[in-house]
Amino acid sequence: MKVSPIQFFRQVRQEVKKITWPTKKEVSHVSAMVIIIVALAAIFFFFVDVVLGWAVRLILGLGA
């Protein structure tokens, strides 16, 4: 079924009206949570990298 361009844009406008946008407060909370989780993941992987690097140097005898 073909739809005319005018009908298509009418349908798009109707669908856009159904969207519920988040509030600024919700966006700021979710953004803060994402930043905190990324920071915690970075710290975790930093320490895992340090420990694994130490273990590899110990096993291969490269450590001083």
C-alpha positions, 0 to 999 in steps of 0.5 A: 500500500503506497502512502502519499508524502503528505499522508506520510508526514501527517502520520509522522506528526501523530507518532511524534506527539505520542513520544514522552520525553524525559525531564531534565532531572531524569536526564541529569540523573541518568547521565550522572549514573552513566558517568559513575559506572564508567568511572568505576569500570575504568578503575576496576579494569586499571587494577585488573591490568596492573595485577595481570601485568604483575603476574605475567612479569612474575611468571616470565621472570621479567620483574626486577 
